Amino acid sequence: MGVQFLSDEQAIAMLRIWSNAGHDLTTVAKFKTDDASKKILLMLPGYVCNNWYQVGLPCTDFKDAMSHFGELLDVVVLD
């Protein structure tokens, strides 16, 4: 099965689930290098299943990927 994608809105909803369950959101995501394009993928785990989901479009570097994740965290934490 290929990579499944989440929009930013879906990722925020997923992060809220993890937050409500008491998880430290800074440790939930992982950053993966796409071998074909050499871009960075922001990945979030599913809460019920053992799948990882790509959030948004691939990023050109880790700085962009981490900034994107930080923006999502800001929405979850500050909302």
N, CA, C and O atoms as a Tripos MOL2 file, in Angstrom:
@<TRIPOS>MOLECULE
protein
  316   315    79     0     0
PROTEIN
NO_CHARGES

@<TRIPOS>ATOM
      1 N           0.8470   -1.1680    0.0000 N.3       1 MET1
      2 CA          0.0000    0.0000    0.0000 C.3       1 MET1
      3 C           0.8940    1.2320    0.0000 C.2       1 MET1
      4 O           1.9300    1.2530    0.6650 O.2       1 MET1
      5 N           0.4920    2.2660   -0.7500 N.am      2 GLY2
      6 CA          1.2560    3.4930   -0.8550 C.3       2 GLY2
      7 C           1.0570    4.3940    0.3510 C.2       2 GLY2
      8 O           0.3480    4.0660    1.3020 O.2       2 GLY2
      9 N           1.7000    5.5190    0.2720 N.am      3 VAL3
     10 CA          1.6020    6.5100    1.3440 C.3       3 VAL3
     11 C           0.2130    7.1320    1.3390 C.2       3 VAL3
     12 O          -0.3250    7.4710    0.2850 O.2       3 VAL3
     13 N          -0.3540    7.2770    2.5140 N.am      4 GLN4
     14 CA         -1.6350    7.9550    2.6510 C.3       4 GLN4
     15 C          -1.3640    9.3790    3.1140 C.2       4 GLN4
     16 O          -0.4300    9.6330    3.8740 O.2       4 GLN4
     17 N          -2.1940   10.3020    2.6450 N.am      5 PHE5
     18 CA         -1.9580   11.7210    2.8850 C.3       5 PHE5
     19 C          -2.9850   12.3080    3.8410 C.2       5 PHE5
     20 O          -4.1390   11.8810    3.8810 O.2       5 PHE5
     21 N          -2.5410   13.2980    4.6080 N.am      6 LEU6
     22 CA         -3.4270   14.0860    5.4630 C.3       6 LEU6
     23 C          -3.3070   15.5480    5.0570 C.2       6 LEU6
     24 O          -2.2140   16.0410    4.7770 O.2       6 LEU6
     25 N          -4.4340   16.2270    5.0290 N.am      7 SER7
     26 CA         -4.3950   17.6790    4.8610 C.3       7 SER7
     27 C          -3.9600   18.2830    6.1950 C.2       7 SER7
     28 O          -3.8920   17.5810    7.2040 O.2       7 SER7
     29 N          -3.6700   19.5660    6.2000 N.am      8 ASP8
     30 CA         -3.3050   20.2240    7.4540 C.3       8 ASP8
     31 C          -4.4450   20.1300    8.4680 C.2       8 ASP8
     32 O          -4.2010   19.9260    9.6570 O.2       8 ASP8
     33 N          -5.6800   20.2770    8.0060 N.am      9 GLU9
     34 CA         -6.8380   20.1970    8.9070 C.3       9 GLU9
     35 C          -6.9550   18.8050    9.5240 C.2       9 GLU9
     36 O          -7.2490   18.6700   10.7120 O.2       9 GLU9
     37 N          -6.7230   17.7720    8.7120 N.am     10 GLN10
     38 CA         -6.7590   16.4050    9.2280 C.3      10 GLN10
     39 C          -5.6050   16.1620   10.2000 C.2      10 GLN10
     40 O          -5.7770   15.4870   11.2140 O.2      10 GLN10
     41 N          -4.4390   16.7070    9.8910 N.am     11 ALA11
     42 CA         -3.2800   16.5520   10.7740 C.3      11 ALA11
     43 C          -3.5280   17.2270   12.1150 C.2      11 ALA11
     44 O          -3.1560   16.6890   13.1570 O.2      11 ALA11
     45 N          -4.1530   18.3990   12.0980 N.am     12 ILE12
     46 CA         -4.4760   19.0990   13.3410 C.3      12 ILE12
     47 C          -5.4480   18.2710   14.1700 C.2      12 ILE12
     48 O          -5.2950   18.1670   15.3870 O.2      12 ILE12
     49 N          -6.4420   17.6850   13.5220 N.am     13 ALA13
     50 CA         -7.3940   16.8210   14.2340 C.3      13 ALA13
     51 C          -6.6780   15.6150   14.8340 C.2      13 ALA13
     52 O          -6.9690   15.2190   15.9630 O.2      13 ALA13
     53 N          -5.7420   15.0280   14.0870 N.am     14 MET14
     54 CA         -4.9800   13.8770   14.5840 C.3      14 MET14
     55 C          -4.1050   14.2930   15.7650 C.2      14 MET14
     56 O          -4.0120   13.5610   16.7510 O.2      14 MET14
     57 N          -3.4710   15.4440   15.6770 N.am     15 LEU15
     58 CA         -2.6390   15.9260   16.7840 C.3      15 LEU15
     59 C          -3.4780   16.2030   18.0290 C.2      15 LEU15
     60 O          -3.0160   15.9730   19.1460 O.2      15 LEU15
     61 N          -4.6820   16.6850   17.8540 N.am     16 ARG16
     62 CA         -5.5700   16.9100   19.0050 C.3      16 ARG16
     63 C          -5.9160   15.5890   19.6910 C.2      16 ARG16
     64 O          -6.0000   15.5300   20.9180 O.2      16 ARG16
     65 N          -6.1160   14.5400   18.9090 N.am     17 ILE17
     66 CA         -6.3840   13.2180   19.4920 C.3      17 ILE17
     67 C          -5.1920   12.7810   20.3390 C.2      17 ILE17
     68 O          -5.3590   12.3390   21.4750 O.2      17 ILE17
     69 N          -3.9850   12.9080   19.7760 N.am     18 TRP18
     70 CA         -2.7780   12.5310   20.5160 C.3      18 TRP18
     71 C          -2.6140   13.3850   21.7690 C.2      18 TRP18
     72 O          -2.2290   12.8780   22.8230 O.2      18 TRP18
     73 N          -2.9030   14.6680   21.6570 N.am     19 SER19
     74 CA         -2.7800   15.5730   22.8000 C.3      19 SER19
     75 C          -3.7730   15.2130   23.8990 C.2      19 SER19
     76 O          -3.4140   15.1660   25.0760 O.2      19 SER19
     77 N          -5.0100   14.9620   23.5180 N.am     20 ASN20
     78 CA         -6.0410   14.5990   24.4970 C.3      20 ASN20
     79 C          -5.7420   13.2740   25.1890 C.2      20 ASN20
     80 O          -6.2090   13.0290   26.3010 O.2      20 ASN20
     81 N          -4.9630   12.4210   24.5290 N.am     21 ALA21
     82 CA         -4.5680   11.1440   25.1230 C.3      21 ALA21
     83 C          -3.3410   11.2960   26.0210 C.2      21 ALA21
     84 O          -2.8800   10.3230   26.6180 O.2      21 ALA21
     85 N          -2.8100   12.5270   26.1150 N.am     22 GLY22
     86 CA         -1.7050   12.7850   27.0310 C.3      22 GLY22
     87 C          -0.3150   12.6470   26.4440 C.2      22 GLY22
     88 O           0.6620   12.6190   27.1920 O.2      22 GLY22
     89 N          -0.1950   12.5600   25.1330 N.am     23 HIS23
     90 CA          1.1160   12.4010   24.5020 C.3      23 HIS23
     91 C           1.8120   13.7480   24.3150 C.2      23 HIS23
     92 O           1.1620   14.7730   24.1110 O.2      23 HIS23
     93 N           3.1240   13.7300   24.3880 N.am     24 ASP24
     94 CA          3.9430   14.9060   24.1050 C.3      24 ASP24
     95 C           3.9840   15.0780   22.5900 C.2      24 ASP24
     96 O           4.5960   14.2700   21.8910 O.2      24 ASP24
     97 N           3.3440   16.1110   22.0860 N.am     25 LEU25
     98 CA          3.2150   16.2820   20.6420 C.3      25 LEU25
     99 C           4.5490   16.4930   19.9400 C.2      25 LEU25
    100 O           4.6680   16.2140   18.7470 O.2      25 LEU25
    101 N           5.5450   16.9790   20.6550 N.am     26 THR26
    102 CA          6.8410   17.2110   20.0140 C.3      26 THR26
    103 C           7.5350   15.9110   19.6330 C.2      26 THR26
    104 O           8.4850   15.9260   18.8490 O.2      26 THR26
    105 N           7.0760   14.7850   20.1760 N.am     27 THR27
    106 CA          7.7060   13.5010   19.8740 C.3      27 THR27
    107 C           6.8660   12.6270   18.9540 C.2      27 THR27
    108 O           7.2640   11.5040   18.6420 O.2      27 THR27
    109 N           5.7190   13.1150   18.5170 N.am     28 VAL28
    110 CA          4.7950   12.2870   17.7310 C.3      28 VAL28
    111 C           5.2320   12.1620   16.2750 C.2      28 VAL28
    112 O           5.1670   11.0710   15.7090 O.2      28 VAL28
    113 N           5.6700   13.2420   15.6660 N.am     29 ALA29
    114 CA          5.9830   13.2440   14.2300 C.3      29 ALA29
    115 C           7.3450   12.6220   13.9570 C.2      29 ALA29
    116 O           8.2140   12.5500   14.8260 O.2      29 ALA29
    117 N           7.4920   12.1800   12.7210 N.am     30 LYS30
    118 CA          8.8180   11.7830   12.2520 C.3      30 LYS30
    119 C           9.0340   12.4240   10.8880 C.2      30 LYS30
    120 O           8.0840   12.7330   10.1690 O.2      30 LYS30
    121 N          10.2880   12.6140   10.5560 N.am     31 PHE31
    122 CA         10.6710   13.2050    9.2850 C.3      31 PHE31
    123 C          11.3880   12.1340    8.4820 C.2      31 PHE31
    124 O          12.3470   11.5250    8.9560 O.2      31 PHE31
    125 N          10.9170   11.9120    7.2700 N.am     32 LYS32
    126 CA         11.4310   10.8340    6.4330 C.3      32 LYS32
    127 C          11.9150   11.4190    5.1160 C.2      32 LYS32
    128 O          11.2720   12.3040    4.5510 O.2      32 LYS32
    129 N          13.0400   10.9300    4.6290 N.am     33 THR33
    130 CA         13.5490   11.3650    3.3340 C.3      33 THR33
    131 C          12.9480   10.4950    2.2430 C.2      33 THR33
    132 O          13.0300    9.2680    2.3010 O.2      33 THR33
    133 N          12.3470   11.1330    1.2520 N.am     34 ASP34
    134 CA         11.8230   10.4190    0.0940 C.3      34 ASP34
    135 C          13.0030   10.0850   -0.8120 C.2      34 ASP34
    136 O          13.6760   10.9820   -1.3180 O.2      34 ASP34
    137 N          13.2510    8.7990   -1.0140 N.am     35 ASP35
    138 CA         14.4230    8.3730   -1.7780 C.3      35 ASP35
    139 C          14.4020    8.8740   -3.2180 C.2      35 ASP35
    140 O          15.4460    9.2280   -3.7670 O.2      35 ASP35
    141 N          13.2340    8.9080   -3.8280 N.am     36 ALA36
    142 CA         13.1410    9.2970   -5.2380 C.3      36 ALA36
    143 C          13.3980   10.7880   -5.4390 C.2      36 ALA36
    144 O          14.1670   11.1760   -6.3190 O.2      36 ALA36
    145 N          12.7610   11.6120   -4.6330 N.am     37 SER37
    146 CA         12.8540   13.0620   -4.8510 C.3      37 SER37
    147 C          13.8690   13.7520   -3.9450 C.2      37 SER37
    148 O          14.1930   14.9200   -4.1560 O.2      37 SER37
    149 N          14.3690   13.0410   -2.9440 N.am     38 LYS38
    150 CA         15.3050   13.6060   -1.9590 C.3      38 LYS38
    151 C          14.6790   14.7450   -1.1630 C.2      38 LYS38
    152 O          15.3840   15.6280   -0.6730 O.2      38 LYS38
    153 N          13.3660   14.7240   -1.0370 N.am     39 LYS39
    154 CA         12.6670   15.7330   -0.2400 C.3      39 LYS39
    155 C          12.2990   15.1270    1.1100 C.2      39 LYS39
    156 O          12.3520   13.9110    1.2930 O.2      39 LYS39
    157 N          11.9270   15.9880    2.0470 N.am     40 ILE40
    158 CA         11.6130   15.5720    3.4070 C.3      40 ILE40
    159 C          10.1000   15.4640    3.5590 C.2      40 ILE40
    160 O           9.3610   16.3740    3.1830 O.2      40 ILE40
    161 N           9.6500   14.3470    4.1100 N.am     41 LEU41
    162 CA          8.2320   14.1170    4.3510 C.3      41 LEU41
    163 C           7.9500   14.2530    5.8380 C.2      41 LEU41
    164 O           8.6570   13.6770    6.6640 O.2      41 LEU41
    165 N           6.9240   15.0090    6.1770 N.am     42 LEU42
    166 CA          6.4420   15.0980    7.5520 C.3      42 LEU42
    167 C           5.4160   13.9950    7.7300 C.2      42 LEU42
    168 O           4.4240   13.9490    7.0020 O.2      42 LEU42
    169 N           5.6410   13.1070    8.6870 N.am     43 MET43
    170 CA          4.7810   11.9450    8.8810 C.3      43 MET43
    171 C           4.1750   11.9580   10.2860 C.2      43 MET43
    172 O           4.8430   12.2990   11.2620 O.2      43 MET43
    173 N           2.8930   11.5810   10.3700 N.am     44 LEU44
    174 CA          2.2050   11.4240   11.6520 C.3      44 LEU44
    175 C           1.6420   10.0180   11.7470 C.2      44 LEU44
    176 O           1.1760    9.4690   10.7480 O.2      44 LEU44
    177 N           1.6800    9.4240   12.9400 N.am     45 PRO45
    178 CA          1.1080    8.0900   13.1030 C.3      45 PRO45
    179 C          -0.4050    8.1640   13.2700 C.2      45 PRO45
    180 O          -0.9450    9.1280   13.8120 O.2      45 PRO45
    181 N          -1.0680    7.1280   12.7950 N.am     46 GLY46
    182 CA         -2.4990    7.0110   13.0550 C.3      46 GLY46
    183 C          -2.7150    6.6380   14.5090 C.2      46 GLY46
    184 O          -1.8730    5.9700   15.1090 O.2      46 GLY46
    185 N          -3.8260    7.0550   15.0800 N.am     47 TYR47
    186 CA         -4.0660    6.7720   16.4920 C.3      47 TYR47
    187 C          -4.5900    5.3590   16.7050 C.2      47 TYR47
    188 O          -4.1840    4.6860   17.6520 O.2      47 TYR47
    189 N          -5.4780    4.9070   15.8450 N.am     48 VAL48
    190 CA         -6.0910    3.5900   16.0190 C.3      48 VAL48
    191 C          -5.2790    2.5110   15.3170 C.2      48 VAL48
    192 O          -5.1610    1.3950   15.8220 O.2      48 VAL48
    193 N          -4.7250    2.8350   14.1670 N.am     49 CYS49
    194 CA         -3.9950    1.8430   13.3780 C.3      49 CYS49
    195 C          -2.4900    2.0870   13.4920 C.2      49 CYS49
    196 O          -2.0450    3.0600   14.1000 O.2      49 CYS49
    197 N          -1.7380    1.1990   12.9070 N.am     50 ASN50
    198 CA         -0.2840    1.3110   12.9510 C.3      50 ASN50
    199 C           0.2400    1.8460   11.6190 C.2      50 ASN50
    200 O           1.2560    1.3660   11.1140 O.2      50 ASN50
    201 N          -0.4450    2.8320   11.0510 N.am     51 ASN51
    202 CA         -0.0370    3.4330    9.7860 C.3      51 ASN51
    203 C           0.5610    4.8100   10.0240 C.2      51 ASN51
    204 O           0.2430    5.4840   11.0040 O.2      51 ASN51
    205 N           1.4300    5.2100    9.1110 N.am     52 TRP52
    206 CA          1.9790    6.5650    9.1220 C.3      52 TRP52
    207 C           1.3970    7.3100    7.9410 C.2      52 TRP52
    208 O           1.2110    6.7370    6.8670 O.2      52 TRP52
    209 N           1.1100    8.5820    8.1370 N.am     53 TYR53
    210 CA          0.4740    9.4100    7.1210 C.3      53 TYR53
    211 C           1.3540   10.6070    6.7980 C.2      53 TYR53
    212 O           1.9030   11.2480    7.6930 O.2      53 TYR53
    213 N           1.4810   10.9020    5.5040 N.am     54 GLN54
    214 CA          2.2300   12.0830    5.0780 C.3      54 GLN54
    215 C           1.3470   13.3080    5.2280 C.2      54 GLN54
    216 O           0.1950   13.3150    4.7950 O.2      54 GLN54
    217 N           1.8980   14.3390    5.8440 N.am     55 VAL55
    218 CA          1.1680   15.5890    6.0470 C.3      55 VAL55
    219 C           1.6280   16.6000    5.0040 C.2      55 VAL55
    220 O           2.8060   16.9550    4.9520 O.2      55 VAL55
    221 N           0.7060   17.0560    4.1830 N.am     56 GLY56
    222 CA          1.0190   18.0830    3.1940 C.3      56 GLY56
    223 C           1.9800   17.6070    2.1200 C.2      56 GLY56
    224 O           2.1630   16.4100    1.9020 O.2      56 GLY56
    225 N           2.5790   18.5690    1.4650 N.am     57 LEU57
    226 CA          3.5100   18.2910    0.3760 C.3      57 LEU57
    227 C           4.9160   18.0610    0.9220 C.2      57 LEU57
    228 O           5.2370   18.5250    2.0160 O.2      57 LEU57
    229 N           5.7620   17.3450    0.1650 N.am     58 PRO58
    230 CA          7.1500   17.1760    0.5920 C.3      58 PRO58
    231 C           7.8510   18.5230    0.7160 C.2      58 PRO58
    232 O           7.5520   19.4610   -0.0230 O.2      58 PRO58
    233 N           8.7740   18.6070    1.6470 N.am     59 CYS59
    234 CA          9.5210   19.8450    1.8970 C.3      59 CYS59
    235 C          10.9190   19.7250    1.3060 C.2      59 CYS59
    236 O          11.4510   18.6240    1.1630 O.2      59 CYS59
    237 N          11.5040   20.8590    0.9670 N.am     60 THR60
    238 CA         12.8270   20.8450    0.3480 C.3      60 THR60
    239 C          13.9470   20.5790    1.3480 C.2      60 THR60
    240 O          15.0080   20.0830    0.9690 O.2      60 THR60
    241 N          13.7230   20.9030    2.6230 N.am     61 ASP61
    242 CA         14.7550   20.6600    3.6330 C.3      61 ASP61
    243 C          14.1030   20.4870    5.0090 C.2      61 ASP61
    244 O          12.9040   20.7070    5.1800 O.2      61 ASP61
    245 N          14.9220   20.0910    5.9750 N.am     62 PHE62
    246 CA         14.4050   19.8440    7.3220 C.3      62 PHE62
    247 C          13.8550   21.1140    7.9620 C.2      62 PHE62
    248 O          12.8910   21.0540    8.7260 O.2      62 PHE62
    249 N          14.4520   22.2550    7.6600 N.am     63 LYS63
    250 CA         13.9750   23.5120    8.2300 C.3      63 LYS63
    251 C          12.5200   23.7560    7.8340 C.2      63 LYS63
    252 O          11.7020   24.1170    8.6800 O.2      63 LYS63
    253 N          12.1960   23.5630    6.5670 N.am     64 ASP64
    254 CA         10.8140   23.7490    6.1060 C.3      64 ASP64
    255 C           9.8770   22.7300    6.7430 C.2      64 ASP64
    256 O           8.7670   23.0720    7.1510 O.2      64 ASP64
    257 N          10.3240   21.4810    6.8270 N.am     65 ALA65
    258 CA          9.4880   20.4270    7.4100 C.3      65 ALA65
    259 C           9.2200   20.7010    8.8880 C.2      65 ALA65
    260 O           8.0960   20.5320    9.3600 O.2      65 ALA65
    261 N          10.2480   21.1220    9.6130 N.am     66 MET66
    262 CA         10.0700   21.4070   11.0330 C.3      66 MET66
    263 C           9.2240   22.6580   11.2470 C.2      66 MET66
    264 O           8.4540   22.7260   12.2050 O.2      66 MET66
    265 N           9.3560   23.6380   10.3740 N.am     67 SER67
    266 CA          8.5150   24.8370   10.4630 C.3      67 SER67
    267 C           7.0500   24.4900   10.2280 C.2      67 SER67
    268 O           6.1630   24.9990   10.9120 O.2      67 SER67
    269 N           6.8100   23.6200    9.2550 N.am     68 HIS68
    270 CA          5.4390   23.1870    8.9730 C.3      68 HIS68
    271 C           4.8510   22.4820   10.1950 C.2      68 HIS68
    272 O           3.7110   22.7440   10.5790 O.2      68 HIS68
    273 N           5.6250   21.5950   10.7990 N.am     69 PHE69
    274 CA          5.1540   20.8880   11.9920 C.3      69 PHE69
    275 C           4.9070   21.8760   13.1300 C.2      69 PHE69
    276 O           3.9160   21.7570   13.8520 O.2      69 PHE69
    277 N           5.7940   22.8410   13.2920 N.am     70 GLY70
    278 CA          5.6200   23.8570   14.3280 C.3      70 GLY70
    279 C           4.3510   24.6680   14.1430 C.2      70 GLY70
    280 O           3.6740   24.9990   15.1160 O.2      70 GLY70
    281 N           4.0250   24.9900   12.8960 N.am     71 GLU71
    282 CA          2.7840   25.7180   12.6150 C.3      71 GLU71
    283 C           1.5640   24.8940   13.0190 C.2      71 GLU71
    284 O           0.5990   25.4290   13.5650 O.2      71 GLU71
    285 N           1.6120   23.5910   12.7480 N.am     72 LEU72
    286 CA          0.5060   22.7110   13.1490 C.3      72 LEU72
    287 C           0.3940   22.6520   14.6730 C.2      72 LEU72
    288 O          -0.7060   22.6950   15.2240 O.2      72 LEU72
    289 N           1.5370   22.5520   15.3460 N.am     73 LEU73
    290 CA          1.5310   22.5140   16.8120 C.3      73 LEU73
    291 C           0.9750   23.8060   17.3940 C.2      73 LEU73
    292 O           0.2340   23.7790   18.3760 O.2      73 LEU73
    293 N           1.3280   24.9270   16.7950 N.am     74 ASP74
    294 CA          0.8040   26.2160   17.2650 C.3      74 ASP74
    295 C          -0.7170   26.2350   17.2360 C.2      74 ASP74
    296 O          -1.3540   26.7050   18.1790 O.2      74 ASP74
    297 N          -1.2940   25.7300   16.1640 N.am     75 VAL75
    298 CA         -2.7590   25.7140   16.0520 C.3      75 VAL75
    299 C          -3.3640   24.8440   17.1470 C.2      75 VAL75
    300 O          -4.3550   25.2240   17.7710 O.2      75 VAL75
    301 N          -2.7660   23.6720   17.3810 N.am     76 VAL76
    302 CA         -3.3070   22.7410   18.3810 C.3      76 VAL76
    303 C          -3.1510   23.3010   19.7880 C.2      76 VAL76
    304 O          -4.0980   23.2670   20.5740 O.2      76 VAL76
    305 N          -1.9820   23.8100   20.1130 N.am     77 VAL77
    306 CA         -1.6840   24.2500   21.4770 C.3      77 VAL77
    307 C          -2.3330   25.5890   21.8000 C.2      77 VAL77
    308 O          -2.8160   25.7880   22.9140 O.2      77 VAL77
    309 N          -2.3500   26.5010   20.8470 N.am     78 LEU78
    310 CA         -2.8460   27.8500   21.1150 C.3      78 LEU78
    311 C          -4.3400   28.0050   20.8800 C.2      78 LEU78
    312 O          -4.9090   29.0490   21.1990 O.2      78 LEU78
    313 N          -4.9760   26.9980   20.3350 N.am     79 ASP79
    314 CA         -6.4060   27.0930   20.0470 C.3      79 ASP79
    315 C          -7.2480   26.7340   21.2490 C.2      79 ASP79
    316 O          -8.4760   26.7640   21.1740 O.2      79 ASP79
@<TRIPOS>BOND
     1     1     2 1
     2     2     3 1
     3     3     4 2
     4     3     5 am
     5     5     6 1
     6     6     7 1
     7     7     8 2
     8     7     9 am
     9     9    10 1
    10    10    11 1
    11    11    12 2
    12    11    13 am
    13    13    14 1
    14    14    15 1
    15    15    16 2
    16    15    17 am
    17    17    18 1
    18    18    19 1
    19    19    20 2
    20    19    21 am
    21    21    22 1
    22    22    23 1
    23    23    24 2
    24    23    25 am
    25    25    26 1
    26    26    27 1
    27    27    28 2
    28    27    29 am
    29    29    30 1
    30    30    31 1
    31    31    32 2
    32    31    33 am
    33    33    34 1
    34    34    35 1
    35    35    36 2
    36    35    37 am
    37    37    38 1
    38    38    39 1
    39    39    40 2
    40    39    41 am
    41    41    42 1
    42    42    43 1
    43    43    44 2
    44    43    45 am
    45    45    46 1
    46    46    47 1
    47    47    48 2
    48    47    49 am
    49    49    50 1
    50    50    51 1
    51    51    52 2
    52    51    53 am
    53    53    54 1
    54    54    55 1
    55    55    56 2
    56    55    57 am
    57    57    58 1
    58    58    59 1
    59    59    60 2
    60    59    61 am
    61    61    62 1
    62    62    63 1
    63    63    64 2
    64    63    65 am
    65    65    66 1
    66    66    67 1
    67    67    68 2
    68    67    69 am
    69    69    70 1
    70    70    71 1
    71    71    72 2
    72    71    73 am
    73    73    74 1
    74    74    75 1
    75    75    76 2
    76    75    77 am
    77    77    78 1
    78    78    79 1
    79    79    80 2
    80    79    81 am
    81    81    82 1
    82    82    83 1
    83    83    84 2
    84    83    85 am
    85    85    86 1
    86    86    87 1
    87    87    88 2
    88    87    89 am
    89    89    90 1
    90    90    91 1
    91    91    92 2
    92    91    93 am
    93    93    94 1
    94    94    95 1
    95    95    96 2
    96    95    97 am
    97    97    98 1
    98    98    99 1
    99    99   100 2
   100    99   101 am
   101   101   102 1
   102   102   103 1
   103   103   104 2
   104   103   105 am
   105   105   106 1
   106   106   107 1
   107   107   108 2
   108   107   109 am
   109   109   110 1
   110   110   111 1
   111   111   112 2
   112   111   113 am
   113   113   114 1
   114   114   115 1
   115   115   116 2
   116   115   117 am
   117   117   118 1
   118   118   119 1
   119   119   120 2
   120   119   121 am
   121   121   122 1
   122   122   123 1
   123   123   124 2
   124   123   125 am
   125   125   126 1
   126   126   127 1
   127   127   128 2
   128   127   129 am
   129   129   130 1
   130   130   131 1
   131   131   132 2
   132   131   133 am
   133   133   134 1
   134   134   135 1
   135   135   136 2
   136   135   137 am
   137   137   138 1
   138   138   139 1
   139   139   140 2
   140   139   141 am
   141   141   142 1
   142   142   143 1
   143   143   144 2
   144   143   145 am
   145   145   146 1
   146   146   147 1
   147   147   148 2
   148   147   149 am
   149   149   150 1
   150   150   151 1
   151   151   152 2
   152   151   153 am
   153   153   154 1
   154   154   155 1
   155   155   156 2
   156   155   157 am
   157   157   158 1
   158   158   159 1
   159   159   160 2
   160   159   161 am
   161   161   162 1
   162   162   163 1
   163   163   164 2
   164   163   165 am
   165   165   166 1
   166   166   167 1
   167   167   168 2
   168   167   169 am
   169   169   170 1
   170   170   171 1
   171   171   172 2
   172   171   173 am
   173   173   174 1
   174   174   175 1
   175   175   176 2
   176   175   177 am
   177   177   178 1
   178   178   179 1
   179   179   180 2
   180   179   181 am
   181   181   182 1
   182   182   183 1
   183   183   184 2
   184   183   185 am
   185   185   186 1
   186   186   187 1
   187   187   188 2
   188   187   189 am
   189   189   190 1
   190   190   191 1
   191   191   192 2
   192   191   193 am
   193   193   194 1
   194   194   195 1
   195   195   196 2
   196   195   197 am
   197   197   198 1
   198   198   199 1
   199   199   200 2
   200   199   201 am
   201   201   202 1
   202   202   203 1
   203   203   204 2
   204   203   205 am
   205   205   206 1
   206   206   207 1
   207   207   208 2
   208   207   209 am
   209   209   210 1
   210   210   211 1
   211   211   212 2
   212   211   213 am
   213   213   214 1
   214   214   215 1
   215   215   216 2
   216   215   217 am
   217   217   218 1
   218   218   219 1
   219   219   220 2
   220   219   221 am
   221   221   222 1
   222   222   223 1
   223   223   224 2
   224   223   225 am
   225   225   226 1
   226   226   227 1
   227   227   228 2
   228   227   229 am
   229   229   230 1
   230   230   231 1
   231   231   232 2
   232   231   233 am
   233   233   234 1
   234   234   235 1
   235   235   236 2
   236   235   237 am
   237   237   238 1
   238   238   239 1
   239   239   240 2
   240   239   241 am
   241   241   242 1
   242   242   243 1
   243   243   244 2
   244   243   245 am
   245   245   246 1
   246   246   247 1
   247   247   248 2
   248   247   249 am
   249   249   250 1
   250   250   251 1
   251   251   252 2
   252   251   253 am
   253   253   254 1
   254   254   255 1
   255   255   256 2
   256   255   257 am
   257   257   258 1
   258   258   259 1
   259   259   260 2
   260   259   261 am
   261   261   262 1
   262   262   263 1
   263   263   264 2
   264   263   265 am
   265   265   266 1
   266   266   267 1
   267   267   268 2
   268   267   269 am
   269   269   270 1
   270   270   271 1
   271   271   272 2
   272   271   273 am
   273   273   274 1
   274   274   275 1
   275   275   276 2
   276   275   277 am
   277   277   278 1
   278   278   279 1
   279   279   280 2
   280   279   281 am
   281   281   282 1
   282   282   283 1
   283   283   284 2
   284   283   285 am
   285   285   286 1
   286   286   287 1
   287   287   288 2
   288   287   289 am
   289   289   290 1
   290   290   291 1
   291   291   292 2
   292   291   293 am
   293   293   294 1
   294   294   295 1
   295   295   296 2
   296   295   297 am
   297   297   298 1
   298   298   299 1
   299   299   300 2
   300   299   301 am
   301   301   302 1
   302   302   303 1
   303   303   304 2
   304   303   305 am
   305   305   306 1
   306   306   307 1
   307   307   308 2
   308   307   309 am
   309   309   310 1
   310   310   311 1
   311   311   312 2
   312   311   313 am
   313   313   314 1
   314   314   315 1
   315   315   316 2
@<TRIPOS>SUBSTRUCTURE
     1 MET1         2 RESIDUE 1 A MET
     2 GLY2         6 RESIDUE 1 A GLY
     3 VAL3        10 RESIDUE 1 A VAL
     4 GLN4        14 RESIDUE 1 A GLN
     5 PHE5        18 RESIDUE 1 A PHE
     6 LEU6        22 RESIDUE 1 A LEU
     7 SER7        26 RESIDUE 1 A SER
     8 ASP8        30 RESIDUE 1 A ASP
     9 GLU9        34 RESIDUE 1 A GLU
    10 GLN10       38 RESIDUE 1 A GLN
    11 ALA11       42 RESIDUE 1 A ALA
    12 ILE12       46 RESIDUE 1 A ILE
    13 ALA13       50 RESIDUE 1 A ALA
    14 MET14       54 RESIDUE 1 A MET
    15 LEU15       58 RESIDUE 1 A LEU
    16 ARG16       62 RESIDUE 1 A ARG
    17 ILE17       66 RESIDUE 1 A ILE
    18 TRP18       70 RESIDUE 1 A TRP
    19 SER19       74 RESIDUE 1 A SER
    20 ASN20       78 RESIDUE 1 A ASN
    21 ALA21       82 RESIDUE 1 A ALA
    22 GLY22       86 RESIDUE 1 A GLY
    23 HIS23       90 RESIDUE 1 A HIS
    24 ASP24       94 RESIDUE 1 A ASP
    25 LEU25       98 RESIDUE 1 A LEU
    26 THR26      102 RESIDUE 1 A THR
    27 THR27      106 RESIDUE 1 A THR
    28 VAL28      110 RESIDUE 1 A VAL
    29 ALA29      114 RESIDUE 1 A ALA
    30 LYS30      118 RESIDUE 1 A LYS
    31 PHE31      122 RESIDUE 1 A PHE
    32 LYS32      126 RESIDUE 1 A LYS
    33 THR33      130 RESIDUE 1 A THR
    34 ASP34      134 RESIDUE 1 A ASP
    35 ASP35      138 RESIDUE 1 A ASP
    36 ALA36      142 RESIDUE 1 A ALA
    37 SER37      146 RESIDUE 1 A SER
    38 LYS38      150 RESIDUE 1 A LYS
    39 LYS39      154 RESIDUE 1 A LYS
    40 ILE40      158 RESIDUE 1 A ILE
    41 LEU41      162 RESIDUE 1 A LEU
    42 LEU42      166 RESIDUE 1 A LEU
    43 MET43      170 RESIDUE 1 A MET
    44 LEU44      174 RESIDUE 1 A LEU
    45 PRO45      178 RESIDUE 1 A PRO
    46 GLY46      182 RESIDUE 1 A GLY
    47 TYR47      186 RESIDUE 1 A TYR
    48 VAL48      190 RESIDUE 1 A VAL
    49 CYS49      194 RESIDUE 1 A CYS
    50 ASN50      198 RESIDUE 1 A ASN
    51 ASN51      202 RESIDUE 1 A ASN
    52 TRP52      206 RESIDUE 1 A TRP
    53 TYR53      210 RESIDUE 1 A TYR
    54 GLN54      214 RESIDUE 1 A GLN
    55 VAL55      218 RESIDUE 1 A VAL
    56 GLY56      222 RESIDUE 1 A GLY
    57 LEU57      226 RESIDUE 1 A LEU
    58 PRO58      230 RESIDUE 1 A PRO
    59 CYS59      234 RESIDUE 1 A CYS
    60 THR60      238 RESIDUE 1 A THR
    61 ASP61      242 RESIDUE 1 A ASP
    62 PHE62      246 RESIDUE 1 A PHE
    63 LYS63      250 RESIDUE 1 A LYS
    64 ASP64      254 RESIDUE 1 A ASP
    65 ALA65      258 RESIDUE 1 A ALA
    66 MET66      262 RESIDUE 1 A MET
    67 SER67      266 RESIDUE 1 A SER
    68 HIS68      270 RESIDUE 1 A HIS
    69 PHE69      274 RESIDUE 1 A PHE
    70 GLY70      278 RESIDUE 1 A GLY
    71 GLU71      282 RESIDUE 1 A GLU
    72 LEU72      286 RESIDUE 1 A LEU
    73 LEU73      290 RESIDUE 1 A LEU
    74 ASP74      294 RESIDUE 1 A ASP
    75 VAL75      298 RESIDUE 1 A VAL
    76 VAL76      302 RESIDUE 1 A VAL
    77 VAL77      306 RESIDUE 1 A VAL
    78 LEU78      310 RESIDUE 1 A LEU
    79 ASP79      314 RESIDUE 1 A ASP
